[in-house]
Amino acid sequence: MEIGPIRPPSEAHSLLIRVSRNCTWNKCLFCHTYKDQPFSRRSASEVKADIRQAKEISEHIKRLSWELGYGGKISGDLVVFAGQRYGPEYQQIALWLYKGGTSAFLQDANNLSLPADQLAEIVAFLRETFPSLERVTSYARSASVAKKSLAELRELKEAGLTRIHIGLESGYDPLLTYMRKGVTATAHVVAGLAVKEAGMELSEYVILGLGGREMSAEHALATARVLSEISPHFIRLRTLAINDMMPLAAKVAAGEFTPLGEDEIVREERLLVENLDCQGSHLMSDHSLNLLMEVNGQLPEDKGAMLALIDRYLGLPDEERLIFALGRRTGNYYRLDDMARDLHREQLEAMAARLVARGQVEEALSVMKSRYI
């Protein structure tokens, strides 16, 4: 049974079924996940074999629960035991059962590049094998979605595919070109609206800081415009972090791209949120790279509250903003209110003083963020 390298944070407790390997495009400057790995499509028979194996493993785990005295329940201890005794496939499936066994995620990066009838066959078989599934989701590129007819997208919906995750990243065409995304803002809109018209849920991902200092405002404003045209069910914020494995790192080293600092990213986030005119979209900061994890809410009704939280951070004194950023990046803070508890305050103040004295604040924060990639 194959398990691919990544899945969205919202699919952390989903059953992982690998339908394709790696990425059809694989040229984006900001991504390092699939570099030097060729794309390949798995046959329906291969994927069905994995689904059958997942079923066998799930049944074995349920038997283990009785044998080990858990009375048929899947406990956290059983998840650990299954992983240690039988390996990562068992641990992943045991965790899925522990969390309810109601969702599945199809890996890897662009399953809608498969013929619609083949993908529908796989989804239908997955649903038949695991009747408890309430949600089946997949990544897809806008360019691939846009090539599918509405009839094909509806075929996938009827087979049981309920949600599509798309990396919009930006709605600014010059930035999409610079980052070698291989798609235009117009194609993003066409694909997003098609997914919704087919009756599936749509998650669109935005990367804060992707424009650097050179294109920050344009990135925020154009992205807000595209999202407002689509009104996806979910807008999921991500924050750019750069490591040496990304092609973008060479652009930084050459002085062609200037990464934003923490406060600059938050100001860009504010500009984005302020200009969103979405109906029925849920904005989520559901990734550890985001500085302000509390920026979550329904649009349009919660926009004011989200802007107020951003302004609360930006209104802090310089030293307090730095201490909060260090607290977030070291894992000591999650919410702004965590600062009031004085946990680790002395250590964070000492760290801030050292970094300021050495002129290494942004460098240190950048290294801390890269560890989450």
MIVEXFI-678569 format. One record per residue (C-alpha): residue in three letters; x, y, z. Coordinates in Angstrom, 3 decimals. Example, Ala and Ser with C-alpha at 12.3 -4.5 7.8 and 13.67 -1.06 7.14 Angstrom:
# MIVEXFI-678569
   residuo          u          v          w
       ALA     12.300     -4.500      7.800
       SER     13.670     -1.060      7.140
//
This chain:
# MIVEXFI-678569
   residuo          u          v          w
       MET      0.000      0.000      0.000
       GLU      1.505      3.330     -1.091
       ILE      1.304      6.525      0.938
       GLY      2.305      9.808     -0.704
       PRO      4.397     12.544      0.937
       ILE      1.788     15.201      1.794
       ARG     -1.853     16.028      2.425
       PRO     -3.671     19.198      3.515
       PRO     -3.745     19.902      7.287
       SER     -7.528     19.557      7.149
       GLU     -7.013     15.947      5.979
       ALA     -4.716     14.991      8.866
       HIS     -7.154     12.318     10.040
       SER     -8.297     11.114      6.641
       LEU     -7.669      7.754      5.029
       LEU     -4.878      8.365      2.499
       ILE     -5.240      6.667     -0.895
       ARG     -2.545      7.341     -3.486
       VAL     -4.108      7.698     -6.938
       SER     -1.161      9.361     -8.710
       ARG      2.497      9.952     -7.912
       ASN      3.958     13.441     -7.568
       CYS      2.897     16.468     -9.639
       THR      2.025     16.921    -13.327
       TRP      3.506     20.449    -13.371
       ASN      6.278     20.469    -10.765
       LYS      7.797     23.819    -11.822
       CYS      6.620     26.222     -9.097
       LEU      9.485     28.191     -7.575
       PHE      8.007     28.099     -4.070
       CYS      7.541     24.310     -3.894
       HIS     10.134     21.655     -3.158
       THR      7.939     18.635     -2.467
       TYR      8.118     16.755     -5.764
       LYS     11.271     18.164     -7.346
       ASP     13.247     15.583     -9.362
       GLN     10.353     13.109     -9.022
       PRO      8.517     12.169    -12.242
       PHE      4.743     12.207    -12.356
       SER      2.898      8.949    -13.000
       ARG     -0.707      7.844    -12.942
       ARG     -1.583      4.680    -11.087
       SER     -4.010      2.335    -12.793
       ALA     -7.466      1.795    -11.359
       SER     -6.498     -1.811    -10.581
       GLU     -3.437     -0.679     -8.605
       VAL     -5.438      1.804     -6.552
       LYS     -8.240     -0.705     -5.954
       ALA     -5.664     -3.183     -4.651
       ASP     -4.504     -0.560     -2.136
       ILE     -8.112      0.109     -1.120
       ARG     -8.657     -3.599     -0.524
       GLN     -5.457     -3.724      1.530
       ALA     -6.605     -0.717      3.560
       LYS     -9.851     -2.581      4.243
       GLU     -7.958     -5.679      5.394
       ILE     -5.756     -3.572      7.672
       SER     -8.767     -1.797      9.160
       GLU    -10.438     -5.131      9.911
       HIS     -7.229     -6.442     11.480
       ILE     -7.003     -3.350     13.695
       LYS    -10.591     -3.894     14.846
       ARG     -9.742     -7.499     15.750
       LEU     -6.666     -6.298     17.621
       SER     -8.895     -4.054     19.691
       TRP    -10.784     -7.082     20.972
       GLU     -7.655     -9.194     21.414
       LEU     -5.895     -6.490     23.419
       GLY     -8.846     -5.840     25.696
       TYR    -10.143     -2.549     24.234
       GLY    -13.585     -4.014     23.606
       GLY    -13.698     -3.111     19.940
       LYS    -12.852      0.565     20.517
       ILE     -9.939      2.214     18.740
       SER     -7.922      4.023     21.393
       GLY     -4.884      6.270     21.184
       ASP     -2.800      3.497     22.724
       LEU     -3.940      1.110     20.011
       VAL     -2.916      3.637     17.341
       VAL      0.590      3.747     18.808
       PHE      0.749     -0.030     19.167
       ALA     -0.387     -0.637     15.593
       GLY      2.265      1.705     14.233
       GLN      5.079      0.292     16.316
       ARG      4.125     -3.322     15.680
       TYR      3.016     -3.241     12.044
       GLY      4.349     -0.045     10.461
       PRO      3.153      3.337      9.098
       GLU      0.243      1.984      7.040
       TYR     -1.278      0.469     10.164
       GLN     -0.697      3.626     12.179
       GLN     -2.307      5.827      9.522
       ILE     -5.385      3.630      9.255
       ALA     -5.639      3.164     13.028
       LEU     -5.533      6.954     13.453
       TRP     -8.231      7.300     10.798
       LEU    -10.449      4.840     12.679
       TYR     -9.668      6.549     16.003
       LYS    -10.862      9.871     14.564
       GLY    -14.103      8.427     13.272
       GLY    -13.235      6.925      9.883
       THR    -15.424      9.336      7.915
       SER    -13.058     11.054      5.452
       ALA    -10.580     10.057      2.752
       PHE     -8.014     12.058      0.820
       LEU     -6.761     11.051     -2.619
       GLN     -3.036     11.683     -3.102
       ASP     -0.888     13.168     -4.793
       ALA     -0.951     16.664     -6.312
       ASN     -3.257     16.559     -9.344
       ASN     -5.627     13.629     -9.637
       LEU     -7.959     15.503    -11.966
       SER     -5.342     14.987    -14.652
       LEU     -6.708     11.421    -14.815
       PRO     -9.569     10.603    -17.186
       ALA    -12.815     11.387    -15.375
       ASP    -14.240      7.881    -15.802
       GLN    -11.108      6.278    -14.302
       LEU    -11.095      8.586    -11.288
       ALA    -14.851      8.100    -10.845
       GLU    -14.350      4.331    -10.890
       ILE    -11.769      4.609     -8.106
       VAL    -13.910      6.937     -5.988
       ALA    -16.993      4.741     -6.353
       PHE    -15.013      1.638     -5.347
       LEU    -13.587      3.471     -2.342
       ARG    -17.106      4.453     -1.257
       GLU    -18.370      0.885     -1.714
       THR    -15.471     -0.527      0.296
       PHE    -15.799      1.992      3.120
       PRO    -19.508      2.932      3.503
       SER    -18.666      5.060      6.562
       LEU    -17.041      7.717      4.369
       GLU    -18.826     11.062      4.441
       ARG    -16.161     13.068      2.609
       VAL    -13.723     12.170     -0.203
       THR    -11.350     14.915     -1.334
       SER     -8.448     15.522     -3.700
       TYR     -5.870     18.104     -4.730
       ALA     -6.166     19.453     -8.271
       ARG     -4.574     22.111    -10.456
       SER     -6.859     24.790    -11.868
       ALA     -5.463     24.092    -15.344
       SER     -6.585     20.458    -15.127
       VAL    -10.009     21.290    -13.707
       ALA    -10.586     23.847    -16.469
       LYS    -10.012     21.115    -19.081
       LYS    -12.777     18.954    -17.657
       SER    -16.313     19.387    -18.947
       LEU    -19.092     20.134    -16.492
       ALA    -20.500     16.680    -17.260
       GLU    -17.179     15.081    -16.264
       LEU    -17.004     17.062    -13.032
       ARG    -20.558     16.060    -12.195
       GLU    -19.638     12.442    -12.905
       LEU    -16.948     12.724    -10.240
       LYS    -19.403     14.302     -7.815
       GLU    -21.949     11.542     -8.414
       ALA    -19.240      8.905     -7.862
       GLY    -18.623     10.412     -4.427
       LEU    -15.878     13.043     -4.764
       THR    -17.061     15.809     -2.451
       ARG    -14.273     18.398     -2.180
       ILE    -11.457     19.744     -4.362
       HIS     -8.366     21.456     -2.911
       ILE     -6.771     23.957     -5.328
       GLY     -3.549     25.891     -4.827
       LEU     -4.612     29.303     -6.039
       GLU     -1.536     30.843     -4.344
       SER     -2.155     34.251     -5.987
       GLY     -4.561     36.000     -8.315
       TYR     -1.916     38.355     -9.720
       ASP     -0.874     37.262    -13.213
       PRO      2.667     38.740    -13.190
       LEU      3.351     36.934     -9.918
       LEU      1.864     33.661    -11.181
       THR      4.185     33.951    -14.179
       TYR      7.207     34.795    -12.042
       MET      6.564     31.836     -9.750
       ARG      6.049     29.536    -12.773
       LYS      2.645     28.482    -11.529
       GLY      1.511     27.622    -15.042
       VAL     -1.955     29.108    -14.689
       THR     -3.645     32.498    -15.028
       ALA     -6.068     34.310    -12.760
       THR     -8.781     33.759    -15.351
       ALA     -8.177     30.000    -15.342
       HIS     -8.371     30.022    -11.534
       VAL    -11.793     31.662    -11.728
       VAL    -13.062     29.313    -14.446
       ALA    -11.907     26.220    -12.543
       GLY    -13.202     27.371     -9.186
       LEU    -16.651     28.219    -10.502
       ALA    -16.800     24.899    -12.383
       VAL    -16.090     22.903     -9.214
       LYS    -18.893     24.737     -7.423
       GLU    -21.323     24.339    -10.322
       ALA    -20.648     20.599    -10.316
       GLY    -21.824     20.501     -6.701
       MET    -18.482     19.895     -4.980
       GLU    -16.965     21.888     -2.147
       LEU    -13.979     24.050     -3.039
       SER    -10.909     24.895     -0.936
       GLU     -8.611     27.575     -2.347
       TYR     -5.121     28.074     -0.880
       VAL     -3.428     31.477     -0.711
       ILE      0.246     32.043      0.143
       LEU      0.833     35.180      2.193
       GLY      4.157     36.797      1.322
       LEU      4.391     35.140     -2.087
       GLY      4.917     38.471     -3.852
       GLY      7.810     39.502     -1.636
       ARG      8.367     43.216     -1.181
       GLU      8.328     43.667     -4.930
       MET      4.683     42.635     -5.488
       SER      3.052     42.487     -2.047
       ALA      0.181     44.936     -2.519
       GLU     -0.594     43.749     -6.045
       HIS     -0.615     40.138     -4.820
       ALA     -3.070     40.921     -2.002
       LEU     -5.447     43.025     -4.079
       ALA     -5.556     40.771     -7.145
       THR     -5.946     37.667     -4.998
       ALA     -8.844     39.270     -3.132
       ARG    -10.484     40.086     -6.472
       VAL    -10.158     36.512     -7.787
       LEU    -11.420     34.979     -4.543
       SER    -14.349     37.390     -4.538
       GLU    -15.274     36.231     -8.046
       ILE    -15.169     32.585     -6.985
       SER    -16.481     32.747     -3.376
       PRO    -15.005     29.315     -2.575
       HIS    -16.359     27.369      0.369
       PHE    -12.956     27.606      2.077
       ILE    -10.106     30.108      1.781
       ARG     -7.061     28.616      3.473
       LEU     -4.168     30.928      4.305
       ARG     -0.551     29.800      4.145
       THR      2.585     31.828      4.861
       LEU      5.606     31.659      2.589
       ALA      8.681     30.059      4.108
       ILE     11.793     29.401      2.059
       ASN     14.340     26.630      2.350
       ASP     17.349     25.722      0.243
       MET     15.468     22.965     -1.596
       MET     13.136     25.478     -3.242
       PRO     14.084     27.075     -6.569
       LEU     12.936     30.378     -5.033
       ALA     15.951     30.297     -2.700
       ALA     18.237     31.035     -5.663
       LYS     16.146     34.108     -6.491
       VAL     16.562     35.334     -2.924
       ALA     20.318     34.734     -3.012
       ALA     20.557     36.672     -6.301
       GLY     18.675     39.614     -4.821
       GLU     15.741     39.179     -7.233
       PHE     13.195     38.375     -4.522
       THR     12.967     40.043     -1.110
       PRO     11.036     38.031      1.493
       LEU      8.634     39.918      3.716
       GLY      9.173     40.202      7.447
       GLU      6.540     39.060      9.934
       ASP      4.858     42.470     10.277
       GLU      4.883     43.015      6.514
       ILE      3.119     39.693      5.980
       VAL      0.471     40.616      8.546
       ARG     -0.109     43.948      6.797
       GLU     -0.463     42.080      3.506
       GLU     -2.922     39.719      5.189
       ARG     -4.938     42.713      6.353
       LEU     -5.065     44.145      2.836
       LEU     -6.264     40.802      1.499
       VAL     -8.988     40.320      4.114
       GLU    -10.141     43.943      3.874
       ASN    -10.726     43.587      0.131
       LEU    -12.469     40.221      0.131
       ASP    -16.067     40.423     -1.056
       CYS    -16.997     36.760     -0.772
       GLN    -20.381     35.273      0.014
       GLY    -20.490     32.088      2.090
       SER    -16.717     31.572      2.232
       HIS    -14.986     30.408      5.399
       LEU    -11.514     31.905      5.809
       MET     -9.136     29.687      7.762
       SER     -5.601     30.097      9.116
       ASP     -5.126     26.358      9.467
       HIS     -1.374     26.003      9.066
       SER      1.377     26.327     11.659
       LEU      3.360     28.699      9.414
       ASN      0.766     31.425      9.897
       LEU      1.634     33.957     12.577
       LEU     -1.969     34.816     13.503
       MET     -3.712     31.460     13.774
       GLU     -6.819     33.152     15.172
       VAL     -7.736     34.822     11.886
       ASN    -10.689     32.586     11.101
       GLY    -14.271     33.354     10.230
       GLN    -17.195     33.336      7.878
       LEU    -17.397     35.920      5.124
       PRO    -18.765     38.488      4.997
       GLU    -20.139     38.542      8.547
       ASP    -16.870     37.936     10.439
       LYS    -14.643     40.245      8.401
       GLY    -14.730     43.010     11.009
       ALA    -13.688     40.669     13.814
       MET    -10.804     39.282     11.750
       LEU     -9.562     42.761     10.862
       ALA     -9.832     43.787     14.525
       LEU     -7.622     40.881     15.553
       ILE     -5.035     41.777     12.914
       ASP     -5.124     45.403     14.064
       ARG     -4.704     44.285     17.654
       TYR     -1.418     42.647     16.712
       LEU     -0.246     45.562     14.558
       GLY     -1.099     47.970     17.378
       LEU      1.261     46.292     19.824
       PRO      4.589     48.014     20.613
       ASP      7.529     46.830     18.484
       GLU      9.012     44.776     21.332
       GLU      5.710     43.029     22.038
       ARG      5.196     42.101     18.389
       LEU      8.686     40.604     18.285
       ILE      8.135     38.648     21.480
       PHE      4.861     37.259     20.147
       ALA      6.500     36.290     16.843
       LEU      9.308     34.514     18.674
       GLY      6.776     32.825     20.929
       ARG      4.835     31.565     17.906
       ARG      7.900     30.393     16.043
       THR      9.262     28.542     19.066
       GLY      5.903     26.906     19.758
       ASN      5.311     28.689     23.054
       TYR      2.447     30.913     21.887
       TYR     -0.601     30.130     19.785
       ARG     -2.979     33.013     20.523
       LEU     -2.317     36.662     21.289
       ASP     -3.786     36.136     24.752
       ASP     -1.025     33.616     25.489
       MET      1.313     36.544     26.059
       ALA     -0.642     37.488     29.188
       ARG      0.220     34.211     30.894
       ASP      3.916     35.167     31.136
       LEU      4.965     31.652     30.159
       HIS      8.545     31.685     28.885
       ARG      8.430     35.485     28.926
       GLU     11.930     35.938     30.345
       GLN     13.479     33.539     27.839
       LEU     11.709     35.214     24.934
       GLU     12.756     38.682     26.099
       ALA     16.364     37.510     26.367
       MET     16.188     35.933     22.894
       ALA     14.684     39.111     21.434
       ALA     17.407     41.266     23.001
       ARG     20.181     39.043     21.587
       LEU     18.704     39.009     18.098
       VAL     18.128     42.756     18.039
       ALA     21.672     43.421     19.244
       ARG     23.101     41.194     16.512
       GLY     20.747     42.454     13.807
       GLN     19.525     38.896     13.206
       VAL     15.797     39.159     13.906
       GLU     14.413     38.404     10.435
       GLU     17.111     35.845      9.699
       ALA     16.305     33.922     12.885
       LEU     12.545     34.045     12.316
       SER     13.024     32.857      8.735
       VAL     15.065     29.846      9.916
       MET     12.422     29.024     12.513
       LYS      9.662     29.119      9.883
       SER     11.602     26.913      7.468
       ARG     11.510     24.109     10.025
       TYR      7.748     23.821      9.547
       ILE      7.976     23.112      5.808
//
